[in-house]
Amino acid sequence: MVGIAFFVFTLLMSVLLLFKPYCLDHLIDSVKILRQTTKLEGEDKSAEYIFILSRFIVPAVLIVSSLFAILITFAFRRWGGWVK
């Protein structure tokens, strides 16, 4: 039951990260401002990499970790571990 609740929570959080990334937009803007103030030469793609990581990879990691938590919960329930 705890694993399912954790899965639902992380699923909701990943959906929020995918569709409402206000704090991530602020982070990307601050990276762009920092890049402009330090006057780095050439094309620096750090803001784009941060955007890709925060927008797609972080929710995917949350979903996979929550599925792993459900698997552990059912394994303990089946073999009589902590959850009885």
Secondary structure, 3 states (H helix, E strand, C coil): CHHHHHHHHHHHHHHHHHHCCHHHHHHHHHHHHHHHHHCCCCCCCHHHHHHHHHHHHHHHHHHHHHHHHHHHHHHHHHHCCCCC
